[in-house]
Amino acid sequence: MTTGHNERLDKLRLIRSANIGPISFVQLVRRFGSAGAALDAIPELAARAGGKAPRLAGLDEIKRETEAVARAGARHIFLGEADYPALLAEIDTAPPALIVRGEIALAERPCVGIVGARNASAVACRFARELATGLAREGVTVVSGLARGIDTNAHVGSLDGGTIGVIASGIDIAYPPENGALQEEVAKRGLLIAEQPPGREPLARHFPSRNRIIAGLSVGTVIVEAAPKSGSLITARLANEAGREVMAVPGSPLDPRAQGCNQLIRDGATLIQNVAEILEAIRPISGRVRQAMSGYSAEPFQGDASDMERAEILRLLSPVPVPVDEIVRQSGSAPAVVQLILLELELAGRLERHAGGRVSLG
């Protein structure tokens, strides 16, 4: 096997290992210069934080995954590679590895997410389908999550012009089952993306992760119908945190499914009534220069943390999430030192990362 092939297997081993998330993955590779070197260093890093080494994915496990991906007619794309979606690479929690099936070039066109209620009204489903058709005709790729309701209609409306389906399961599993035929059509005529390995059933925690990919791929996200505290509002929040346009379709105050959208508009989201208004809203973002994330070939980071610095940062942490910037400010340590200590704690299973760059004791 070539060195490049071995490094790709090491990257997959790293992200499939316990206690390794998107942020810790990037920090480890940048610190040690390669995924293989990072894997070798993990036991010592975890020990520094007073924990046991996390379970590391074995090579046989990874080879089984790559074989399953190939059987599904899909392939892996890694963060930093040329065909990794450039806009997705900009977010802090960009998936280190994507499994894709279909036309990856669709992700390099301007993308707009359309999401909403699973139990959407008939009029909202029709409106979502018409928006998707109109955007696709304008050369915009429509991104959604292949869920019931609004998502389904967004994909149906844009199948002929360009659609991306992001799923919370493995690339070989259709969820909900009744959308199996639609998911196959998206893969054949558009692009299907999964972060989870083949065979993985969707769990509740996978859906917010799926939503961040929808938001990250898109220059803007349109919410058509959404009840308060729905998954669609999570997507809207993630889009806002990524600096993308958040758009919402207003609805009747008598319909609970419109309350989320109406609240988004009150909070500053752009009110959307037609395709032209979406195109106007995303123009400033879609026109900017986008560059894929790099850094894997950078020199390994030199530096370490003292026991005193570790003790101080541990003192500042609690079960309540706090921004990393606040830890840096109060500790007085260099940002790189703080990040190293947080990485050690995460590998030891003692730290949890939250949205918005916040951390807490696990």
Backbone torsions as a table, in degrees:
resi	resn	phi	psi	omega
1	MET	NA	145.8	179.9
2	THR	-75.4	162.2	177.7
3	THR	-59.7	-41.6	179.5
4	GLY	-61.3	-40.3	178.9
5	HIS	-65.8	-42.6	178.5
6	ASN	-62.1	-39.7	-180.0
7	GLU	-66.3	-36.5	177.5
8	ARG	-66.2	-39.5	176.1
9	LEU	-64.5	-39.2	178.0
10	ASP	-64.5	-39.6	177.7
11	LYS	-61.8	-41.7	179.1
12	LEU	-68.1	-39.3	175.2
13	ARG	-59.1	-42.6	-176.9
14	LEU	-63.8	-49.0	-176.4
15	ILE	-73.0	-22.3	177.8
16	ARG	-88.3	-1.2	178.6
17	SER	-80.6	155.6	-178.9
18	ALA	-65.8	147.3	175.9
19	ASN	67.2	13.6	178.4
20	ILE	-109.5	117.8	175.6
21	GLY	-114.3	-176.6	-178.1
22	PRO	-58.2	-40.5	-178.1
23	ILE	-70.9	-46.9	-179.4
24	SER	-66.8	-32.5	176.7
25	PHE	-58.5	-52.0	-178.1
26	VAL	-63.3	-42.4	-179.2
27	GLN	-63.3	-40.3	-179.8
28	LEU	-65.8	-45.5	-178.1
29	VAL	-66.7	-39.2	178.6
30	ARG	-68.4	-36.1	-177.9
31	ARG	-71.4	-40.2	-172.5
32	PHE	-105.9	-3.7	172.6
33	GLY	87.8	-19.1	177.6
34	SER	-158.9	159.6	178.7
35	ALA	-67.1	-36.2	179.1
36	GLY	-62.5	-44.6	178.3
37	ALA	-65.5	-35.3	178.7
38	ALA	-64.7	-42.4	178.8
39	LEU	-59.5	-41.2	179.8
40	ASP	-65.2	-30.9	-174.0
41	ALA	-87.0	-15.8	-172.6
42	ILE	-58.5	-45.7	-179.1
43	PRO	-56.8	-41.8	-179.9
44	GLU	-67.6	-40.2	179.4
45	LEU	-62.4	-43.8	179.3
46	ALA	-64.8	-37.9	179.6
47	ALA	-63.7	-35.1	179.2
48	ARG	-61.8	-28.5	-179.9
49	ALA	-95.0	10.4	175.6
50	GLY	78.0	25.0	-179.3
51	GLY	-125.6	170.8	176.6
52	LYS	-83.0	154.5	177.5
53	ALA	-63.2	135.1	178.0
54	PRO	-69.3	161.9	177.7
55	ARG	-66.7	126.2	177.9
56	LEU	-98.6	135.4	179.4
57	ALA	-64.3	136.8	-179.7
58	GLY	-85.4	160.1	-178.1
59	LEU	-65.0	-36.8	178.9
60	ASP	-63.3	-40.7	178.3
61	GLU	-60.2	-43.3	-178.4
62	ILE	-69.0	-39.2	177.7
63	LYS	-64.4	-37.7	176.6
64	ARG	-63.0	-38.9	178.2
65	GLU	-64.1	-46.2	-178.3
66	THR	-63.4	-35.1	177.6
67	GLU	-68.2	-40.3	178.5
68	ALA	-65.9	-38.3	177.4
69	VAL	-63.0	-43.6	179.3
70	ALA	-63.5	-40.5	178.8
71	ARG	-62.1	-31.7	-179.9
72	ALA	-80.4	0.1	-179.0
73	GLY	74.9	24.3	-175.9
74	ALA	-118.6	-178.1	177.8
75	ARG	-153.1	162.0	175.6
76	HIS	-89.7	143.8	168.3
77	ILE	-127.9	131.9	-177.0
78	PHE	-107.0	146.2	176.7
79	LEU	-54.6	129.2	-177.7
80	GLY	102.2	-15.9	176.8
81	GLU	-79.9	157.1	-171.5
82	ALA	-61.2	-34.7	-176.1
83	ASP	-96.1	9.2	173.4
84	TYR	-69.1	133.7	-178.0
85	PRO	-54.5	120.5	-171.0
86	ALA	-63.5	-41.1	-177.2
87	LEU	-70.5	-36.2	176.8
88	LEU	-63.7	-36.1	-178.8
89	ALA	-64.2	-16.9	-177.6
90	GLU	-75.5	-22.4	-175.7
91	ILE	-80.0	151.7	-176.1
92	ASP	-62.4	-30.9	-175.9
93	THR	-106.6	33.2	179.1
94	ALA	-56.3	132.5	-179.9
95	PRO	-60.6	127.8	177.8
96	PRO	-62.5	-28.8	-179.7
97	ALA	-137.9	130.6	173.4
98	LEU	-113.6	148.7	170.8
99	ILE	-112.5	121.1	-172.2
100	VAL	-126.3	149.2	175.6
101	ARG	-139.9	119.3	-179.1
102	GLY	124.1	-152.1	-172.3
103	GLU	-96.4	100.6	-176.0
104	ILE	-66.4	-23.8	-179.3
105	ALA	-61.8	-21.3	178.0
106	LEU	-62.2	-27.1	-179.5
107	ALA	-76.5	-14.1	179.6
108	GLU	-92.8	-9.9	170.4
109	ARG	-77.0	163.2	171.5
110	PRO	-56.6	129.1	-177.9
111	CYS	-116.0	141.5	174.6
112	VAL	-128.3	128.9	175.9
113	GLY	-83.1	138.1	171.8
114	ILE	-126.6	115.6	-177.8
115	VAL	-137.9	165.7	178.9
116	GLY	173.9	-162.2	-171.4
117	ALA	-67.0	143.4	173.9
118	ARG	-72.6	-36.5	179.8
119	ASN	-97.4	43.6	-173.6
120	ALA	-65.4	154.6	176.3
121	SER	-71.0	161.0	-179.7
122	ALA	-61.7	-40.7	-178.6
123	VAL	-67.5	-36.4	178.8
124	ALA	-68.9	-39.9	177.6
125	CYS	-61.5	-43.3	179.0
126	ARG	-64.3	-41.1	-178.6
127	PHE	-65.9	-41.1	178.4
128	ALA	-62.2	-41.4	179.7
129	ARG	-64.5	-41.0	179.7
130	GLU	-68.9	-38.9	175.6
131	LEU	-60.6	-45.2	-178.0
132	ALA	-63.3	-42.3	179.0
133	THR	-63.0	-44.1	-179.8
134	GLY	-65.2	-40.6	178.3
135	LEU	-65.4	-43.4	-179.9
136	ALA	-61.5	-37.3	177.7
137	ARG	-64.9	-25.4	179.7
138	GLU	-90.1	7.4	178.5
139	GLY	84.2	15.2	178.7
140	VAL	-97.6	132.6	175.8
141	THR	-82.6	131.6	180.0
142	VAL	-96.1	128.6	-178.4
143	VAL	-113.2	134.3	175.4
144	SER	-155.2	-175.3	-169.1
145	GLY	-111.3	12.1	176.7
146	LEU	58.7	25.8	174.2
147	ALA	-86.0	173.6	175.5
148	ARG	-65.1	165.6	171.8
149	GLY	76.8	-123.4	-173.8
150	ILE	-61.0	-44.9	-178.5
151	ASP	-57.7	-48.3	-179.4
152	THR	-55.8	-46.9	-178.2
153	ASN	-69.6	-31.8	176.1
154	ALA	-63.1	-42.0	178.9
155	HIS	-69.9	-44.3	-179.7
156	VAL	-59.3	-41.4	-178.2
157	GLY	-69.1	-22.1	-174.2
158	SER	-115.4	7.1	-178.1
159	LEU	-57.5	-39.6	-176.5
160	ASP	-75.5	-23.1	-174.2
161	GLY	-109.9	-17.2	179.5
162	GLY	136.7	110.9	-179.6
163	THR	-139.4	149.0	176.3
164	ILE	-123.3	125.7	175.0
165	GLY	-105.7	126.4	178.1
166	VAL	-110.5	122.7	-173.7
167	ILE	-114.3	156.1	-177.9
168	ALA	-93.4	-2.1	-179.2
169	SER	-108.0	-172.7	171.1
170	GLY	-68.5	160.8	-176.0
171	ILE	-63.3	-19.3	-176.2
172	ASP	-100.2	8.8	-177.6
173	ILE	-121.8	130.8	178.4
174	ALA	-98.3	129.2	176.3
175	TYR	-145.6	128.4	-3.9
176	PRO	-68.2	156.4	-174.6
177	PRO	-56.4	-33.5	-178.3
178	GLU	-68.0	-12.5	176.8
179	ASN	-96.9	14.6	-179.2
180	GLY	-58.8	-45.0	-179.8
181	ALA	-66.0	-39.6	178.5
182	LEU	-65.7	-42.1	178.6
183	GLN	-60.5	-39.4	178.0
184	GLU	-65.4	-39.4	177.8
185	GLU	-65.1	-39.8	177.6
186	VAL	-61.7	-42.3	-179.8
187	ALA	-66.1	-36.8	-177.4
188	LYS	-79.5	-36.9	-173.0
189	ARG	-108.2	-12.5	-179.5
190	GLY	-133.8	-127.2	-179.9
191	LEU	-143.0	131.4	176.7
192	LEU	-112.7	131.4	-176.9
193	ILE	-126.0	134.4	173.6
194	ALA	-133.3	146.4	173.1
195	GLU	-100.6	-29.6	-178.5
196	GLN	-78.3	151.0	179.1
197	PRO	-69.3	160.3	178.4
198	PRO	-56.1	146.2	179.7
199	GLY	85.2	-8.3	-177.2
200	ARG	-82.3	118.6	175.3
201	GLU	-73.3	148.6	-179.8
202	PRO	-71.0	130.7	174.9
203	LEU	-111.2	163.1	-176.1
204	ALA	-55.2	-38.7	-176.9
205	ARG	-72.0	-16.2	-179.4
206	HIS	-76.9	-23.3	-174.4
207	PHE	-71.5	-42.5	173.0
208	PRO	-60.9	-34.7	176.7
209	SER	-65.1	-42.0	175.3
210	ARG	-60.2	-41.7	-177.8
211	ASN	-63.5	-34.6	-179.6
212	ARG	-67.8	-29.5	177.3
213	ILE	-71.0	-42.2	176.3
214	ILE	-57.6	-48.6	-179.6
215	ALA	-65.4	-38.2	-176.9
216	GLY	-71.5	-31.9	178.7
217	LEU	-72.8	-23.3	-165.8
218	SER	-103.2	141.4	172.8
219	VAL	-72.9	-22.2	176.6
220	GLY	-159.8	156.5	-179.5
221	THR	-126.0	132.1	178.7
222	VAL	-104.0	125.9	174.8
223	ILE	-101.4	121.0	-175.3
224	VAL	-93.2	-48.2	172.6
225	GLU	-143.3	139.1	-179.5
226	ALA	-162.1	127.9	173.8
227	ALA	-78.3	158.9	176.3
228	PRO	-56.5	141.4	178.0
229	LYS	67.2	22.6	179.6
230	SER	-85.7	166.7	178.0
231	GLY	-62.9	-30.5	178.8
232	SER	-63.4	-34.6	178.0
233	LEU	-71.6	-28.5	172.2
234	ILE	-63.3	-43.9	177.7
235	THR	-60.5	-41.9	178.7
236	ALA	-62.0	-42.6	179.4
237	ARG	-64.4	-42.3	179.8
238	LEU	-65.3	-38.1	177.0
239	ALA	-63.3	-42.0	179.2
240	ASN	-64.2	-42.4	179.3
241	GLU	-64.9	-27.9	179.4
242	ALA	-84.9	0.3	-179.7
243	GLY	78.2	23.9	179.9
244	ARG	-100.6	165.0	-178.6
245	GLU	-75.0	133.5	174.9
246	VAL	-110.1	123.2	-176.7
247	MET	-125.9	148.0	-178.0
248	ALA	-142.4	144.3	176.6
249	VAL	-94.6	122.5	-178.6
250	PRO	-69.7	155.7	179.4
251	GLY	-143.7	178.3	-178.2
252	SER	-66.9	134.7	176.2
253	PRO	-66.1	-11.5	178.7
254	LEU	-85.4	-11.1	-178.7
255	ASP	-103.1	116.3	-179.8
256	PRO	-57.6	-26.3	-179.7
257	ARG	-71.5	-12.0	178.6
258	ALA	-98.5	-8.8	-174.4
259	GLN	-63.0	-39.2	179.8
260	GLY	-63.6	-44.3	179.1
261	CYS	-64.8	-44.6	-179.7
262	ASN	-62.5	-37.3	177.9
263	GLN	-68.6	-38.5	176.7
264	LEU	-58.9	-42.6	179.8
265	ILE	-64.8	-42.0	176.4
266	ARG	-60.3	-33.3	-178.0
267	ASP	-85.1	-0.3	174.4
268	GLY	117.6	-0.2	176.5
269	ALA	-65.9	152.4	179.8
270	THR	-75.7	127.6	177.8
271	LEU	-75.0	129.3	-175.1
272	ILE	-119.4	131.8	177.2
273	GLN	-125.2	-13.1	-178.7
274	ASN	-162.4	175.6	-178.2
275	VAL	-63.8	-40.6	-178.1
276	ALA	-58.3	-38.0	180.0
277	GLU	-69.9	-32.6	175.3
278	ILE	-65.7	-47.6	-179.1
279	LEU	-60.8	-38.6	178.3
280	GLU	-66.2	-39.1	-176.8
281	ALA	-69.9	-36.0	-174.2
282	ILE	-90.4	-9.1	-174.2
283	ARG	-55.7	-45.6	-178.9
284	PRO	-62.6	-30.6	-177.6
285	ILE	-84.6	-44.2	-175.7
286	SER	-67.9	-18.7	-179.5
287	GLY	-87.2	-4.7	-176.0
288	ARG	-80.8	161.3	178.9
289	VAL	-74.2	133.3	179.0
290	ARG	-119.8	133.8	-179.9
291	GLN	-127.5	137.2	178.2
292	ALA	-68.5	147.0	179.8
293	MET	-67.8	138.0	175.9
294	SER	-128.9	-172.1	177.3
295	GLY	128.5	-11.5	-178.7
296	TYR	-68.5	-26.6	-179.3
297	SER	-91.7	5.2	-179.2
298	ALA	-67.7	159.2	176.9
299	GLU	-64.2	141.8	177.5
300	PRO	-54.9	141.4	-179.1
301	PHE	-70.3	131.7	177.9
302	GLN	-103.3	134.5	179.3
303	GLY	145.2	160.5	-179.1
304	ASP	-150.1	175.5	179.6
305	ALA	-118.9	148.2	178.6
306	SER	-88.1	162.3	176.8
307	ASP	-61.9	-33.4	179.2
308	MET	-65.6	-41.7	179.0
309	GLU	-66.7	-39.2	177.6
310	ARG	-62.0	-43.3	-179.4
311	ALA	-63.9	-39.8	-178.7
312	GLU	-67.3	-42.6	-179.2
313	ILE	-69.7	-36.9	176.4
314	LEU	-63.3	-35.9	178.3
315	ARG	-65.4	-36.0	-177.3
316	LEU	-75.6	-21.9	-179.2
317	LEU	-81.9	153.5	177.6
318	SER	-152.6	177.7	176.4
319	PRO	-66.7	-11.0	179.3
320	VAL	-89.7	126.1	-178.8
321	PRO	-59.6	139.2	-179.4
322	VAL	-137.3	142.8	178.2
323	PRO	-62.3	141.9	178.5
324	VAL	-60.2	-36.7	179.1
325	ASP	-58.5	-34.3	179.1
326	GLU	-70.4	-37.3	175.7
327	ILE	-61.8	-42.8	178.7
328	VAL	-61.8	-45.5	-176.9
329	ARG	-63.9	-46.5	-175.1
330	GLN	-76.5	-29.5	-178.2
331	SER	-79.2	-29.3	-176.4
332	GLY	77.4	2.7	178.9
333	SER	-84.1	159.2	177.3
334	ALA	-64.7	145.5	179.8
335	PRO	-53.4	-39.7	-179.4
336	ALA	-64.2	-35.7	178.8
337	VAL	-68.5	-43.6	178.8
338	VAL	-61.5	-44.3	-179.9
339	GLN	-62.7	-37.2	178.6
340	LEU	-64.3	-44.5	-179.3
341	ILE	-65.5	-42.0	177.3
342	LEU	-62.8	-37.5	177.3
343	LEU	-63.1	-44.5	178.7
344	GLU	-59.8	-43.9	-179.8
345	LEU	-65.0	-39.0	179.0
346	GLU	-64.8	-44.3	179.3
347	LEU	-63.2	-31.3	179.2
348	ALA	-81.3	-1.3	179.8
349	GLY	78.6	19.1	-176.1
350	ARG	-107.2	-0.5	-176.1
351	LEU	-132.2	141.0	173.6
352	GLU	-118.6	140.6	176.1
353	ARG	-102.0	142.5	-178.4
354	HIS	-125.4	168.7	178.7
355	ALA	-61.4	153.1	177.7
356	GLY	77.4	22.0	177.4
357	GLY	68.2	33.5	179.8
358	ARG	-108.3	153.5	-179.6
359	VAL	-136.2	157.5	175.9
360	SER	-150.1	163.3	173.0
361	LEU	-68.2	137.3	-178.8
362	GLY	-85.1	NA	NA
